[in-house]
Amino acid sequence: MPRCTRTHIGRAVMLAGAFAVAAPAAPAFAEPGFTLNMSGPTTGVVGQPLLFRAAGTTPPPDQYWFPVWFEADAIPASVMAACPDGFEDAFQVAHVAGENLAFAERANVDPTGAFTNAVAFTPRVPGTWLICGYSEDGAAGTLARASSTVSVSAAPAGPAAPGTTPPVGAQPGGAGTAGAPAAAVGAKPVNAKAPRVSRSGSRLVCNPGRWSNTKGGYSYGWAVNGKRKKGADGRKLRITRTMRGRKLTCSVTATNAAGTTTAVSRPLRVS
């Protein structure tokens, strides 16, 4: 039976992204046995959701035994001329200057190794965007990548409804509390799907689950048999001898302007 190549111990990730495509997709990179392609609308408008598809292949499940995942990020072309080579760099750049579209999402792999996943993007500003997609192994190895260049136009301005006025704080001289401009008040982050711990070789990996009211960029914590493990604050945790036979959980904290929410995974017993 064929063996896995490189450090393919974890998650093969696929991307799905591309908006108003203004130029052909860039040539894709892939390790042997992995492919990645992106397709989607050729035009986009600020504030209107766009749906994209990631399609590709991984080695068949009987040859590649590990879970597979995908990452997708939108990065303004004014920030970078091309997508980063690795998914971790793309995630960091997009979190600060763009949009994280998919993070540690499970690829819908069929028995032959083929998959199709969908990713949505609602652009907030006009301009040229890079849609960067990656397959990754859960241990910092990029297995496949592909990108598209996209152009998004501004939303047309509409007339104000009769008798309406801008919100307080948006009017000239308007103010919120204590004379400061009024800030938009939203909801705290909401966890829609609990975090999950998986094993990738000698490491545990914390999948943050699914969230709303957040752009991504989570903070992490770990507990052993319910007791917080000091200094463990990354998405990945190296397994030590003292962990064997014990139950580990990861906690994920998301923060926005309205507040902070923490969600905890189900325990995983380390063998």
N, C-alpha and C positions, 0 to 999 in steps of 0.2 A: 504493500500500500504506500503511495507517495507520501513523503514527509512534507510538512509545512516549511516554507522558506523564510529567511530572516527571523525577526522576532514576531512572527504572526501569532501572537498569543493574545487574542482578545477580539477586538471589535473591528470588523471591516466596514468602513463607513461609506455611505454614498451621499451624494449631494443632489439637491434638486434646486436650482435657482437659475434665473435669468429673466430680466425684464425686457423692456423695450430694446431689443437687440439692435444695436446700431452697426455692429461689425460681426463677422463670423466668429464662432467660438474658437478660442486658442487651442492648439494641439494639446491633447490630454497626455498625462504621464501616468504610468501604471506599472506595478510589479507584475511578474508573470502570473497569469491566472486571474487578474483583476482588470476590469474595464469600467469606465465611467463616462456617461454622456448626459448633457443637460438640454432641455427644450422648454420653451415657454413663449409668451406673447412677444411681439416685436415692438410694441409701443406701450407706454405707461404714463399715467397721470398721477400727480401727487394726491394722496388721500384715497386712491382707489386700489383695492386689493388686487394682487396679481397671483396667479397660480402657476407653478412650474413643476416639471416632472424630472426626476432623476431615474435613469435606467442604465443597467449595466449587468455585469456578471462577477461572480466570485468562484473560486474552485467549488465543485459540488460538495454538499455537506458530508458525503462519505469520505472525502479527501481532506476537507478543512473542517475541523470539529468545533471551532470556536464561534461564539456569537459574532455577528457582523453589524456594523453601525455606519451612520453617515453624519457628516458635518457640512454646514452651508453658511456662508457669510456674505454680506454685501458691503463693499468698501468703495468709497468715492474715489474716482480716478484722479481727483485733485490731490489725494493723499498718497496714493501709490500708483505707479504706472502699470504694474502687473501684480497678480495675486502672489502672496508669499509661497515659498516652496512647501512649507509644512503647515499642517492644520492648527497647531498651537499658536504659531505666530499670527495666522489669519484670525483666529478667535480673539486674540488680545487687541489687534488693530481694529477689528470691527466693533468690539465692545466699547472702545473709546471713541472711534471716529465714524463708525458706520452702524451696522445692524447684524446681530447674531440671528440667523434664520433657523438653524437646526443645530442642536448640540447633543451628541451621544444618542442619536435617534436610531432605533433598531431598523435595519434594512429588511424589507419583506422578501426574503430569499426563498425561492421555490426549490423543489428537490433537485433540479438541474444546476442550481447556483445562480439563476437569473433573478433579477429583482426589479421592482418599480416602486418608487416612493414619491410623494408629493410634498412640496414646500410652498408656503404662502409668504408674500412680501407686500407690505403696504408702504410705499415710499413716502417720506415726510418732507423731502426737499427735492427740487429738480436738479438735473445734472446728469453727468455720465457716471455710471456705476460699474464696478467689477463684481461679478457674481462668482464667488470662489467656492468650489466644492471639493471635498476630500473623502477618501476612504482611509480609515486608520485602524490600527490593531489593538488599541487600548493600552499600549506601552510606548507611546510617543513615536511610533513608526507610521509614516504616511505610505499607504499602499497604492492609492490612485488619486489623481486630481484632474480637474477640468475647470475651465472658466469661460465666461461670456462677457462681452462688453455691452452695456445697456444704456439707453438714453431715456430719461424721464422728464416730461414737460410739466410746467406749472399748471395748477388747476385754474380754469377760467374764473374771473371774479364775477360774482352775481350781485344784483341789486339788493339792497337791504329791504326787508319787509316793511311796509308802511307802519309808522308808529313805534318801531323798535329802536332801542338805543344800545350802544355797546355796554357790556358789563362794567360794573364799578371797578375802577382800577385800569380799565382799558381806555377810558375817556381821558382826554388831556386834563391833567390835574387830579384825576380820579385817584383814590387811595383805598387801601385795605386797612387792616388793623394798625392802629397807632401811626397812621399817616403814611405807611409804606404801601407801595403798589400791591394790589390784591394778587395773590398767587392762585393758580389753578389747583383746586383741591380734588385729588383722586382717591382711589381705593388702595389699600395696602396690597402687596403681592398675595396671590391666592395659589395654593398648591392643588392642582387638579389631578395629578398622579404622583403617588408617593415615590421618594427616592428608592433606589435598588442597589444592593451590593452584589458585585460579581467578582469572580476570581480570574486573574490573568497571569498565569505562571506563578511567580513568587510574590505577586502583588494582589491587593484587593483594589477594585475600582468602584467609585461611587457615581452612579448615574443619577443626576439631579431630579429626574422625573419631569413632569410637565407643570408649567406655571403660567399664570396670566398676570397682567399688570407689572411685568418686569421685562427688561431687555436681556437678561442673562447676567453673567458675572456674579456667580454665587460664592459664598464662603462655606467652608466645610469643617466638620468635626467628627471624631470617631469615639466610640465607647466599646469597652471590652467587658462582657457580662454586666452591662448597664453602668459601668464606671467609666467616666470620661478619661480618655488617654491623652495625657499632657503632650503638647508639642505636635500632635497629629492634626494638622489643619489644611491638608491638601486633598485633592480629588483622589489621589492614589496613596495606598499605604502598603509598605513592604511587610510581608508576613515574617514574624519571628517565632522562635521555638516556643516561647511562653504563650503564644496565641493559640496553639494547636489544642483542639478539643473545646475551645471556648466560643461563645457567641459574640459576633461583632456587629455593630450597627453604625451607620453613618447618618449625620444630620446635615441638612442643607438649609442655609439661611439666605433669603432674598430680601433686598432692600430697595425701596423707592422713596420719593419725596413724602409719601403718606405714612410710611412706617416700615416695620420689619416683620417677616414671618419665617418661622422655622418649621421644617418637616423632617421626620425621622423614618428611616427605612425599617423594614422587617429584619430581624436578626439572621445572620448567616453563620453557621457553625463551621469553623475552620478545621479541616482534617489534616 
